[in-house]
């Protein structure tokens, strides 16, 4: 990826005092389906927060309400200081939205599409700055219908950042990417954060949340079940080991912070070999799957 061009930041305090997003008690129903069941969320200016959760958890609904594209049933929402239901053109100017699937401008070039979108904003980045930031300088004259998936996604991001947004919404940014493209994309997102852009993204992938986010918000069945830094997400469960073995009555599982002592006790009890013994330290993925009730 070419070195990113660094645009002059505009109105970008890196302070952590005023939240860019403040949500309290958000609820949303689609007929009989409870999509959101009382979500609270604060995102500070300059943070990357990942909304992580399985299919149907309520991530997209939350994003759409924050973007002003969907109405909540109840709850309080402030995004850059206003309720998105009262979105003004000035507010929209400060928000960037990266949707899944770029509109099909088939035969236009990357440069032409970026140029076209820039006119919607009062103080857009130049086309060259945008190309540089999104790592698309070499693709500037390629037609959209010849771009591979990873490059198309970069173009979608380019269109989301051209207006120098203070706050960027990214819905499942790397779905369908191969690992190398994914890593380069993560580095683009971090560059934007380092320039002061606040970023809220959704993902199904724990590793993505872990690599990218300052804080991870785990949503399941319309509820926020955990929100913390990746390192602290597991809470007390981090550092726990699971010991499994077979007793005459069937399999047994115990979670412990002192597995050596337990195995020593079992060895004594069984007078040697413990049947089908496994000792496994819980990974963050185990803990996450536990949280959302999907661990085998
Ligand atoms: P995914 O990761 O699959 O995109 P998600 O976490 O983004 O899921 P949402 O799309 O917000 O979840 O959906 C939350 C719940 O609301 C799900 O049960 C979904 O089926 C339902 N839902 C979402 N949009 C609608 C709609 N327009 N009409 C009816 N039900 C909907």
py3Dmol code that shows the C-alpha trace and the ligand (Angstrom):
import py3Dmol

protein = """\
ATOM      1  CA  UNK A   1       0.000   0.000   0.000  1.00  0.00           C
ATOM      2  CA  UNK A   2       1.459   3.415  -0.890  1.00  0.00           C
ATOM      3  CA  UNK A   3       2.269   5.758   1.994  1.00  0.00           C
ATOM      4  CA  UNK A   4      -0.919   7.577   2.936  1.00  0.00           C
ATOM      5  CA  UNK A   5      -1.191  11.275   2.218  1.00  0.00           C
ATOM      6  CA  UNK A   6      -1.984  13.058   5.464  1.00  0.00           C
ATOM      7  CA  UNK A   7      -4.675  15.669   5.068  1.00  0.00           C
ATOM      8  CA  UNK A   8      -4.858  18.553   7.492  1.00  0.00           C
ATOM      9  CA  UNK A   9      -7.218  17.499  10.264  1.00  0.00           C
ATOM     10  CA  UNK A  10     -10.201  19.757  10.719  1.00  0.00           C
ATOM     11  CA  UNK A  11     -11.834  20.324  14.049  1.00  0.00           C
ATOM     12  CA  UNK A  12     -10.372  17.153  15.528  1.00  0.00           C
ATOM     13  CA  UNK A  13      -9.708  17.279  19.255  1.00  0.00           C
ATOM     14  CA  UNK A  14      -8.188  13.980  20.477  1.00  0.00           C
ATOM     15  CA  UNK A  15      -9.616  14.645  23.931  1.00  0.00           C
ATOM     16  CA  UNK A  16     -11.581  11.914  25.620  1.00  0.00           C
ATOM     17  CA  UNK A  17     -13.987  14.196  27.458  1.00  0.00           C
ATOM     18  CA  UNK A  18     -17.015  14.636  25.177  1.00  0.00           C
ATOM     19  CA  UNK A  19     -18.503  11.433  23.787  1.00  0.00           C
ATOM     20  CA  UNK A  20     -18.988  11.369  20.024  1.00  0.00           C
ATOM     21  CA  UNK A  21     -21.842   8.918  20.588  1.00  0.00           C
ATOM     22  CA  UNK A  22     -24.056   8.586  23.635  1.00  0.00           C
ATOM     23  CA  UNK A  23     -26.846   6.018  23.691  1.00  0.00           C
ATOM     24  CA  UNK A  24     -29.129   5.143  26.593  1.00  0.00           C
ATOM     25  CA  UNK A  25     -31.883   2.527  26.769  1.00  0.00           C
ATOM     26  CA  UNK A  26     -32.236   2.056  23.009  1.00  0.00           C
ATOM     27  CA  UNK A  27     -35.057  -0.258  21.965  1.00  0.00           C
ATOM     28  CA  UNK A  28     -36.334  -1.311  18.552  1.00  0.00           C
ATOM     29  CA  UNK A  29     -38.923  -3.880  17.497  1.00  0.00           C
ATOM     30  CA  UNK A  30     -39.771  -5.157  14.045  1.00  0.00           C
ATOM     31  CA  UNK A  31     -43.309  -6.448  14.600  1.00  0.00           C
ATOM     32  CA  UNK A  32     -42.844  -9.305  17.079  1.00  0.00           C
ATOM     33  CA  UNK A  33     -39.012  -9.330  16.809  1.00  0.00           C
ATOM     34  CA  UNK A  34     -37.122  -7.473  19.534  1.00  0.00           C
ATOM     35  CA  UNK A  35     -34.063  -6.219  17.654  1.00  0.00           C
ATOM     36  CA  UNK A  36     -32.750  -3.938  20.438  1.00  0.00           C
ATOM     37  CA  UNK A  37     -33.632  -4.410  24.056  1.00  0.00           C
ATOM     38  CA  UNK A  38     -32.153  -1.486  25.985  1.00  0.00           C
ATOM     39  CA  UNK A  39     -28.705  -0.719  24.532  1.00  0.00           C
ATOM     40  CA  UNK A  40     -26.366   1.734  26.328  1.00  0.00           C
ATOM     41  CA  UNK A  41     -23.185   2.865  24.562  1.00  0.00           C
ATOM     42  CA  UNK A  42     -20.652   5.683  24.828  1.00  0.00           C
ATOM     43  CA  UNK A  43     -18.019   6.218  22.142  1.00  0.00           C
ATOM     44  CA  UNK A  44     -15.380   8.830  22.956  1.00  0.00           C
ATOM     45  CA  UNK A  45     -13.923  11.153  20.332  1.00  0.00           C
ATOM     46  CA  UNK A  46     -10.936   9.553  18.629  1.00  0.00           C
ATOM     47  CA  UNK A  47     -11.845   5.971  19.600  1.00  0.00           C
ATOM     48  CA  UNK A  48     -12.394   2.905  17.433  1.00  0.00           C
ATOM     49  CA  UNK A  49     -15.243   0.882  18.920  1.00  0.00           C
ATOM     50  CA  UNK A  50     -16.286  -2.450  17.404  1.00  0.00           C
ATOM     51  CA  UNK A  51     -19.830  -3.756  17.738  1.00  0.00           C
ATOM     52  CA  UNK A  52     -19.264  -7.500  17.812  1.00  0.00           C
ATOM     53  CA  UNK A  53     -22.024 -10.086  17.748  1.00  0.00           C
ATOM     54  CA  UNK A  54     -23.526 -13.038  15.881  1.00  0.00           C
ATOM     55  CA  UNK A  55     -26.074 -12.789  13.046  1.00  0.00           C
ATOM     56  CA  UNK A  56     -29.215 -10.997  14.102  1.00  0.00           C
ATOM     57  CA  UNK A  57     -27.670  -9.560  17.282  1.00  0.00           C
ATOM     58  CA  UNK A  58     -28.787  -6.009  16.476  1.00  0.00           C
ATOM     59  CA  UNK A  59     -25.546  -4.453  15.216  1.00  0.00           C
ATOM     60  CA  UNK A  60     -26.870  -3.088  11.925  1.00  0.00           C
ATOM     61  CA  UNK A  61     -30.054  -1.798  13.560  1.00  0.00           C
ATOM     62  CA  UNK A  62     -27.940   0.098  16.103  1.00  0.00           C
ATOM     63  CA  UNK A  63     -25.754   1.596  13.358  1.00  0.00           C
ATOM     64  CA  UNK A  64     -28.748   2.595  11.252  1.00  0.00           C
ATOM     65  CA  UNK A  65     -30.358   4.406  14.173  1.00  0.00           C
ATOM     66  CA  UNK A  66     -27.096   6.234  14.919  1.00  0.00           C
ATOM     67  CA  UNK A  67     -26.759   7.204  11.250  1.00  0.00           C
ATOM     68  CA  UNK A  68     -30.293   8.612  11.255  1.00  0.00           C
ATOM     69  CA  UNK A  69     -31.527   5.995   8.787  1.00  0.00           C
ATOM     70  CA  UNK A  70     -33.868   4.220  11.177  1.00  0.00           C
ATOM     71  CA  UNK A  71     -36.013   5.314  14.109  1.00  0.00           C
ATOM     72  CA  UNK A  72     -35.738   3.762  17.533  1.00  0.00           C
ATOM     73  CA  UNK A  73     -38.887   2.901  19.486  1.00  0.00           C
ATOM     74  CA  UNK A  74     -37.456   4.445  22.641  1.00  0.00           C
ATOM     75  CA  UNK A  75     -34.222   5.560  24.243  1.00  0.00           C
ATOM     76  CA  UNK A  76     -31.879   8.529  24.002  1.00  0.00           C
ATOM     77  CA  UNK A  77     -29.377   8.963  21.178  1.00  0.00           C
ATOM     78  CA  UNK A  78     -26.827  11.738  20.743  1.00  0.00           C
ATOM     79  CA  UNK A  79     -24.388  11.600  17.833  1.00  0.00           C
ATOM     80  CA  UNK A  80     -21.930  14.502  17.621  1.00  0.00           C
ATOM     81  CA  UNK A  81     -24.199  16.353  19.967  1.00  0.00           C
ATOM     82  CA  UNK A  82     -27.554  15.913  18.239  1.00  0.00           C
ATOM     83  CA  UNK A  83     -30.323  13.334  17.953  1.00  0.00           C
ATOM     84  CA  UNK A  84     -29.912  11.812  14.462  1.00  0.00           C
ATOM     85  CA  UNK A  85     -33.699  12.033  13.976  1.00  0.00           C
ATOM     86  CA  UNK A  86     -33.081  15.772  13.651  1.00  0.00           C
ATOM     87  CA  UNK A  87     -30.163  15.368  11.235  1.00  0.00           C
ATOM     88  CA  UNK A  88     -29.223  18.567   9.409  1.00  0.00           C
ATOM     89  CA  UNK A  89     -27.055  18.868   6.290  1.00  0.00           C
ATOM     90  CA  UNK A  90     -24.301  20.339   8.511  1.00  0.00           C
ATOM     91  CA  UNK A  91     -24.440  17.257  10.741  1.00  0.00           C
ATOM     92  CA  UNK A  92     -24.379  14.907   7.727  1.00  0.00           C
ATOM     93  CA  UNK A  93     -21.270  16.740   6.564  1.00  0.00           C
ATOM     94  CA  UNK A  94     -19.454  15.603   9.707  1.00  0.00           C
ATOM     95  CA  UNK A  95     -20.477  11.930   9.360  1.00  0.00           C
ATOM     96  CA  UNK A  96     -19.018   9.309   7.024  1.00  0.00           C
ATOM     97  CA  UNK A  97     -20.908   6.140   6.231  1.00  0.00           C
ATOM     98  CA  UNK A  98     -19.313   3.124   4.562  1.00  0.00           C
ATOM     99  CA  UNK A  99     -22.001   0.765   3.439  1.00  0.00           C
ATOM    100  CA  UNK A 100     -21.690  -2.803   2.201  1.00  0.00           C
ATOM    101  CA  UNK A 101     -21.625  -2.903  -1.614  1.00  0.00           C
ATOM    102  CA  UNK A 102     -20.663   0.134  -3.682  1.00  0.00           C
ATOM    103  CA  UNK A 103     -23.214   1.434  -6.151  1.00  0.00           C
ATOM    104  CA  UNK A 104     -22.385   0.179  -9.601  1.00  0.00           C
ATOM    105  CA  UNK A 105     -20.709   2.946 -11.533  1.00  0.00           C
ATOM    106  CA  UNK A 106     -19.279   0.263 -13.861  1.00  0.00           C
ATOM    107  CA  UNK A 107     -17.429   2.153 -16.557  1.00  0.00           C
ATOM    108  CA  UNK A 108     -16.382   5.213 -14.526  1.00  0.00           C
ATOM    109  CA  UNK A 109     -12.841   5.263 -13.179  1.00  0.00           C
ATOM    110  CA  UNK A 110     -11.933   5.315  -9.507  1.00  0.00           C
ATOM    111  CA  UNK A 111     -10.829   8.959  -9.824  1.00  0.00           C
ATOM    112  CA  UNK A 112     -14.082   9.980 -11.513  1.00  0.00           C
ATOM    113  CA  UNK A 113     -16.265   8.377  -8.840  1.00  0.00           C
ATOM    114  CA  UNK A 114     -14.296   9.993  -6.004  1.00  0.00           C
ATOM    115  CA  UNK A 115     -14.529  13.348  -7.788  1.00  0.00           C
ATOM    116  CA  UNK A 116     -18.281  12.885  -8.212  1.00  0.00           C
ATOM    117  CA  UNK A 117     -18.867  12.201  -4.506  1.00  0.00           C
ATOM    118  CA  UNK A 118     -16.668  15.075  -3.330  1.00  0.00           C
ATOM    119  CA  UNK A 119     -19.187  17.679  -4.500  1.00  0.00           C
ATOM    120  CA  UNK A 120     -21.626  16.608  -1.761  1.00  0.00           C
ATOM    121  CA  UNK A 121     -19.340  18.043   0.939  1.00  0.00           C
ATOM    122  CA  UNK A 122     -18.444  21.589   1.859  1.00  0.00           C
ATOM    123  CA  UNK A 123     -14.752  20.928   2.539  1.00  0.00           C
ATOM    124  CA  UNK A 124     -13.811  17.645   0.862  1.00  0.00           C
ATOM    125  CA  UNK A 125     -10.357  16.129   0.682  1.00  0.00           C
ATOM    126  CA  UNK A 126      -8.795  16.482  -2.740  1.00  0.00           C
ATOM    127  CA  UNK A 127      -9.159  13.464  -5.006  1.00  0.00           C
ATOM    128  CA  UNK A 128      -5.427  12.744  -4.704  1.00  0.00           C
ATOM    129  CA  UNK A 129      -5.520  12.914  -0.904  1.00  0.00           C
ATOM    130  CA  UNK A 130      -8.470  10.538  -0.852  1.00  0.00           C
ATOM    131  CA  UNK A 131      -6.772   8.125  -3.262  1.00  0.00           C
ATOM    132  CA  UNK A 132      -3.621   8.205  -1.129  1.00  0.00           C
ATOM    133  CA  UNK A 133      -5.427   7.607   2.147  1.00  0.00           C
ATOM    134  CA  UNK A 134      -7.417   4.697   0.753  1.00  0.00           C
ATOM    135  CA  UNK A 135      -4.309   3.194  -0.877  1.00  0.00           C
ATOM    136  CA  UNK A 136      -5.812   3.548  -4.343  1.00  0.00           C
ATOM    137  CA  UNK A 137      -3.336   5.888  -6.052  1.00  0.00           C
ATOM    138  CA  UNK A 138      -2.223   3.206  -8.483  1.00  0.00           C
ATOM    139  CA  UNK A 139      -5.814   2.310  -9.288  1.00  0.00           C
ATOM    140  CA  UNK A 140      -6.919   5.923  -9.984  1.00  0.00           C
ATOM    141  CA  UNK A 141      -7.528   5.332 -13.675  1.00  0.00           C
ATOM    142  CA  UNK A 142      -8.961   1.832 -13.400  1.00  0.00           C
ATOM    143  CA  UNK A 143     -12.619   1.368 -14.265  1.00  0.00           C
ATOM    144  CA  UNK A 144     -14.797   0.159 -11.403  1.00  0.00           C
ATOM    145  CA  UNK A 145     -15.878  -2.979 -13.205  1.00  0.00           C
ATOM    146  CA  UNK A 146     -12.244  -4.151 -13.315  1.00  0.00           C
ATOM    147  CA  UNK A 147     -11.582  -3.735  -9.564  1.00  0.00           C
ATOM    148  CA  UNK A 148     -11.163  -6.755  -7.284  1.00  0.00           C
ATOM    149  CA  UNK A 149     -13.245  -7.022  -4.084  1.00  0.00           C
ATOM    150  CA  UNK A 150     -10.605  -5.618  -1.706  1.00  0.00           C
ATOM    151  CA  UNK A 151     -10.023  -2.587  -3.914  1.00  0.00           C
ATOM    152  CA  UNK A 152     -13.764  -2.005  -4.272  1.00  0.00           C
ATOM    153  CA  UNK A 153     -14.074  -1.976  -0.499  1.00  0.00           C
ATOM    154  CA  UNK A 154     -11.266   0.569  -0.316  1.00  0.00           C
ATOM    155  CA  UNK A 155     -13.182   2.701  -2.769  1.00  0.00           C
ATOM    156  CA  UNK A 156     -16.250   2.478  -0.543  1.00  0.00           C
ATOM    157  CA  UNK A 157     -14.113   3.680   2.349  1.00  0.00           C
ATOM    158  CA  UNK A 158     -12.693   6.432   0.148  1.00  0.00           C
ATOM    159  CA  UNK A 159     -16.251   7.621  -0.515  1.00  0.00           C
ATOM    160  CA  UNK A 160     -16.977   7.484   3.222  1.00  0.00           C
ATOM    161  CA  UNK A 161     -13.971   9.634   4.171  1.00  0.00           C
ATOM    162  CA  UNK A 162     -13.857  12.172   1.354  1.00  0.00           C
ATOM    163  CA  UNK A 163     -15.892  14.672   3.399  1.00  0.00           C
ATOM    164  CA  UNK A 164     -13.306  14.549   6.272  1.00  0.00           C
ATOM    165  CA  UNK A 165     -15.817  12.995   8.659  1.00  0.00           C
ATOM    166  CA  UNK A 166     -15.324  13.378  12.381  1.00  0.00           C
ATOM    167  CA  UNK A 167     -17.210  10.142  12.846  1.00  0.00           C
ATOM    168  CA  UNK A 168     -17.078   7.163  10.490  1.00  0.00           C
ATOM    169  CA  UNK A 169     -19.552   4.263  10.478  1.00  0.00           C
ATOM    170  CA  UNK A 170     -18.230   1.035   8.948  1.00  0.00           C
ATOM    171  CA  UNK A 171     -20.522  -1.932   8.481  1.00  0.00           C
ATOM    172  CA  UNK A 172     -18.608  -5.233   8.312  1.00  0.00           C
ATOM    173  CA  UNK A 173     -15.553  -3.663   6.702  1.00  0.00           C
ATOM    174  CA  UNK A 174     -13.639  -6.786   5.664  1.00  0.00           C
ATOM    175  CA  UNK A 175     -16.253  -9.392   4.843  1.00  0.00           C
ATOM    176  CA  UNK A 176     -14.931 -11.571   2.017  1.00  0.00           C
ATOM    177  CA  UNK A 177     -11.326 -10.312   2.199  1.00  0.00           C
ATOM    178  CA  UNK A 178      -8.336 -12.617   2.057  1.00  0.00           C
ATOM    179  CA  UNK A 179      -5.989 -12.329   5.070  1.00  0.00           C
ATOM    180  CA  UNK A 180      -3.384 -10.079   3.410  1.00  0.00           C
ATOM    181  CA  UNK A 181      -5.959  -7.592   2.105  1.00  0.00           C
ATOM    182  CA  UNK A 182      -7.649  -7.621   5.500  1.00  0.00           C
ATOM    183  CA  UNK A 183      -4.446  -6.629   7.292  1.00  0.00           C
ATOM    184  CA  UNK A 184      -3.812  -3.769   4.854  1.00  0.00           C
ATOM    185  CA  UNK A 185      -7.381  -2.617   5.349  1.00  0.00           C
ATOM    186  CA  UNK A 186      -6.951  -2.650   9.131  1.00  0.00           C
ATOM    187  CA  UNK A 187      -3.921  -0.451   8.750  1.00  0.00           C
ATOM    188  CA  UNK A 188      -6.000   2.029   6.711  1.00  0.00           C
ATOM    189  CA  UNK A 189      -8.604   2.171   9.492  1.00  0.00           C
ATOM    190  CA  UNK A 190      -5.892   2.774  12.099  1.00  0.00           C
ATOM    191  CA  UNK A 191      -4.432   5.580   9.983  1.00  0.00           C
ATOM    192  CA  UNK A 192      -7.826   7.278   9.982  1.00  0.00           C
ATOM    193  CA  UNK A 193      -8.097   6.870  13.748  1.00  0.00           C
ATOM    194  CA  UNK A 194      -4.591   8.281  14.214  1.00  0.00           C
ATOM    195  CA  UNK A 195      -5.725  11.391  12.366  1.00  0.00           C
ATOM    196  CA  UNK A 196      -8.519  11.831  14.880  1.00  0.00           C
ATOM    197  CA  UNK A 197     -11.492  10.163  13.170  1.00  0.00           C
ATOM    198  CA  UNK A 198     -13.846   8.425  15.586  1.00  0.00           C
ATOM    199  CA  UNK A 199     -14.854   5.043  14.166  1.00  0.00           C
ATOM    200  CA  UNK A 200     -17.744   2.735  14.980  1.00  0.00           C
ATOM    201  CA  UNK A 201     -17.670  -0.545  13.086  1.00  0.00           C
ATOM    202  CA  UNK A 202     -19.606  -3.780  13.114  1.00  0.00           C
ATOM    203  CA  UNK A 203     -18.034  -7.189  12.766  1.00  0.00           C
ATOM    204  CA  UNK A 204     -18.727 -10.885  13.276  1.00  0.00           C
ATOM    205  CA  UNK A 205     -15.040 -11.537  13.751  1.00  0.00           C
ATOM    206  CA  UNK A 206     -13.445 -11.486  17.148  1.00  0.00           C
ATOM    207  CA  UNK A 207      -9.943 -11.210  15.677  1.00  0.00           C
ATOM    208  CA  UNK A 208     -10.963  -8.105  13.755  1.00  0.00           C
ATOM    209  CA  UNK A 209     -12.414  -6.501  16.870  1.00  0.00           C
ATOM    210  CA  UNK A 210      -9.330  -7.494  18.839  1.00  0.00           C
ATOM    211  CA  UNK A 211      -6.880  -6.070  16.283  1.00  0.00           C
ATOM    212  CA  UNK A 212      -8.683  -2.865  15.446  1.00  0.00           C
ATOM    213  CA  UNK A 213     -10.755  -1.657  18.322  1.00  0.00           C
ATOM    214  CA  UNK A 214      -9.830   0.391  21.369  1.00  0.00           C
ATOM    215  CA  UNK A 215     -12.986  -1.065  22.916  1.00  0.00           C
ATOM    216  CA  UNK A 216     -15.221  -3.942  21.925  1.00  0.00           C
ATOM    217  CA  UNK A 217     -18.965  -3.910  22.558  1.00  0.00           C
ATOM    218  CA  UNK A 218     -20.466  -7.409  22.462  1.00  0.00           C
ATOM    219  CA  UNK A 219     -24.127  -7.454  21.435  1.00  0.00           C
ATOM    220  CA  UNK A 220     -26.325 -10.515  21.569  1.00  0.00           C
ATOM    221  CA  UNK A 221     -30.088 -10.739  21.105  1.00  0.00           C
ATOM    222  CA  UNK A 222     -30.457  -6.978  21.235  1.00  0.00           C
ATOM    223  CA  UNK A 223     -28.543  -6.563  24.495  1.00  0.00           C
ATOM    224  CA  UNK A 224     -25.102  -5.215  25.266  1.00  0.00           C
ATOM    225  CA  UNK A 225     -23.520  -8.062  27.170  1.00  0.00           C
ATOM    226  CA  UNK A 226     -19.977  -6.704  27.552  1.00  0.00           C
ATOM    227  CA  UNK A 227     -18.013  -3.610  26.649  1.00  0.00           C
ATOM    228  CA  UNK A 228     -14.322  -3.255  27.369  1.00  0.00           C
ATOM    229  CA  UNK A 229     -10.844  -3.118  25.884  1.00  0.00           C
ATOM    230  CA  UNK A 230      -9.888  -6.325  24.046  1.00  0.00           C
ATOM    231  CA  UNK A 231      -7.427  -7.166  26.840  1.00  0.00           C
ATOM    232  CA  UNK A 232     -10.061  -6.895  29.559  1.00  0.00           C
ATOM    233  CA  UNK A 233     -13.033  -8.250  27.633  1.00  0.00           C
ATOM    234  CA  UNK A 234     -12.942 -11.678  29.226  1.00  0.00           C
ATOM    235  CA  UNK A 235     -13.023 -10.173  32.725  1.00  0.00           C
ATOM    236  CA  UNK A 236     -12.465 -12.753  35.420  1.00  0.00           C
ATOM    237  CA  UNK A 237     -12.670 -15.542  32.875  1.00  0.00           C
ATOM    238  CA  UNK A 238      -9.370 -14.451  31.268  1.00  0.00           C
ATOM    239  CA  UNK A 239      -6.593 -16.685  32.536  1.00  0.00           C
ATOM    240  CA  UNK A 240      -8.994 -19.507  33.346  1.00  0.00           C
ATOM    241  CA  UNK A 241      -8.131 -23.066  32.367  1.00  0.00           C
ATOM    242  CA  UNK A 242     -10.616 -25.791  31.571  1.00  0.00           C
ATOM    243  CA  UNK A 243      -9.771 -29.301  32.779  1.00  0.00           C
ATOM    244  CA  UNK A 244     -11.776 -32.178  31.304  1.00  0.00           C
ATOM    245  CA  UNK A 245     -11.604 -35.864  32.120  1.00  0.00           C
ATOM    246  CA  UNK A 246     -13.811 -38.956  32.227  1.00  0.00           C
ATOM    247  CA  UNK A 247     -15.256 -40.243  35.479  1.00  0.00           C
ATOM    248  CA  UNK A 248     -17.061 -43.595  35.850  1.00  0.00           C
ATOM    249  CA  UNK A 249     -20.310 -41.529  35.623  1.00  0.00           C
ATOM    250  CA  UNK A 250     -19.389 -39.673  32.440  1.00  0.00           C
ATOM    251  CA  UNK A 251     -17.336 -36.664  31.265  1.00  0.00           C
ATOM    252  CA  UNK A 252     -16.523 -33.939  33.773  1.00  0.00           C
ATOM    253  CA  UNK A 253     -15.385 -30.331  33.131  1.00  0.00           C
ATOM    254  CA  UNK A 254     -13.981 -27.938  35.736  1.00  0.00           C
ATOM    255  CA  UNK A 255     -12.771 -24.363  35.217  1.00  0.00           C
ATOM    256  CA  UNK A 256      -9.957 -23.333  37.461  1.00  0.00           C
ATOM    257  CA  UNK A 257      -7.148 -20.838  37.888  1.00  0.00           C
ATOM    258  CA  UNK A 258      -4.975 -23.536  39.498  1.00  0.00           C
ATOM    259  CA  UNK A 259      -5.021 -26.395  36.984  1.00  0.00           C
ATOM    260  CA  UNK A 260      -1.758 -27.950  38.207  1.00  0.00           C
ATOM    261  CA  UNK A 261      -3.181 -28.487  41.681  1.00  0.00           C
ATOM    262  CA  UNK A 262      -6.339 -30.038  40.230  1.00  0.00           C
ATOM    263  CA  UNK A 263      -4.398 -32.383  37.924  1.00  0.00           C
ATOM    264  CA  UNK A 264      -2.169 -33.446  40.845  1.00  0.00           C
ATOM    265  CA  UNK A 265      -5.291 -34.252  42.905  1.00  0.00           C
ATOM    266  CA  UNK A 266      -6.814 -36.218  40.009  1.00  0.00           C
ATOM    267  CA  UNK A 267      -3.573 -38.159  39.481  1.00  0.00           C
ATOM    268  CA  UNK A 268      -3.681 -39.200  43.129  1.00  0.00           C
ATOM    269  CA  UNK A 269      -7.367 -40.079  42.953  1.00  0.00           C
ATOM    270  CA  UNK A 270      -6.927 -42.202  39.806  1.00  0.00           C
ATOM    271  CA  UNK A 271      -3.589 -43.568  41.032  1.00  0.00           C
ATOM    272  CA  UNK A 272      -1.848 -42.601  37.796  1.00  0.00           C
ATOM    273  CA  UNK A 273      -3.311 -41.927  34.368  1.00  0.00           C
ATOM    274  CA  UNK A 274      -6.427 -39.719  34.382  1.00  0.00           C
ATOM    275  CA  UNK A 275      -8.882 -41.016  31.721  1.00  0.00           C
ATOM    276  CA  UNK A 276      -9.271 -38.706  28.681  1.00  0.00           C
ATOM    277  CA  UNK A 277      -7.597 -35.795  30.442  1.00  0.00           C
ATOM    278  CA  UNK A 278      -7.386 -32.469  28.583  1.00  0.00           C
ATOM    279  CA  UNK A 279      -6.152 -29.180  30.018  1.00  0.00           C
ATOM    280  CA  UNK A 280      -6.981 -26.116  27.901  1.00  0.00           C
ATOM    281  CA  UNK A 281      -6.444 -22.450  28.632  1.00  0.00           C
ATOM    282  CA  UNK A 282      -9.537 -20.478  27.533  1.00  0.00           C
ATOM    283  CA  UNK A 283      -8.851 -18.179  24.607  1.00  0.00           C
ATOM    284  CA  UNK A 284     -10.674 -14.895  24.099  1.00  0.00           C
ATOM    285  CA  UNK A 285     -12.620 -16.701  21.382  1.00  0.00           C
ATOM    286  CA  UNK A 286     -13.774 -19.370  23.870  1.00  0.00           C
ATOM    287  CA  UNK A 287     -14.861 -16.614  26.228  1.00  0.00           C
ATOM    288  CA  UNK A 288     -16.687 -14.747  23.462  1.00  0.00           C
ATOM    289  CA  UNK A 289     -18.461 -17.900  22.262  1.00  0.00           C
ATOM    290  CA  UNK A 290     -19.433 -18.552  25.883  1.00  0.00           C
ATOM    291  CA  UNK A 291     -20.855 -15.042  26.158  1.00  0.00           C
ATOM    292  CA  UNK A 292     -23.067 -15.486  23.101  1.00  0.00           C
ATOM    293  CA  UNK A 293     -23.978 -19.075  24.008  1.00  0.00           C
ATOM    294  CA  UNK A 294     -22.323 -20.665  20.972  1.00  0.00           C
ATOM    295  CA  UNK A 295     -19.455 -22.614  22.536  1.00  0.00           C
ATOM    296  CA  UNK A 296     -19.504 -26.318  21.746  1.00  0.00           C
TER     297      UNK A 296
END
"""
ligand_1 = """\
31
LIG
P -26.061 -9.506 10.871
O -24.720 -9.665 11.489
O -26.632 -10.781 10.380
O -26.126 -8.385 9.867
P -27.100 -7.811 12.976
O -26.417 -8.018 14.273
O -26.688 -6.649 12.159
O -27.050 -9.125 12.108
P -29.778 -6.758 12.715
O -29.707 -6.770 11.228
O -29.765 -5.456 13.411
O -28.653 -7.693 13.335
O -31.104 -7.560 13.120
C -31.567 -7.684 14.457
C -32.880 -8.468 14.426
O -33.875 -7.698 13.766
C -32.793 -9.784 13.679
O -33.638 -10.715 14.330
C -33.323 -9.432 12.306
O -33.908 -10.569 11.691
C -34.377 -8.397 12.635
N -34.536 -7.401 11.554
C -33.589 -6.557 11.079
N -34.091 -5.767 10.125
C -35.395 -6.100 9.979
C -36.468 -5.629 9.148
N -36.286 -4.637 8.284
N -37.668 -6.223 9.299
C -37.866 -7.200 10.188
N -36.899 -7.701 11.010
C -35.691 -7.154 10.907
"""
view = py3Dmol.view(width=600, height=400)
view.addModel(protein, "pdb")
view.setStyle({"model": 0}, {"cartoon": {"style": "trace"}})
view.addModel(ligand_1, "xyz")
view.setStyle({"model": 1}, {"stick": {}})
view.zoomTo()
view.show()
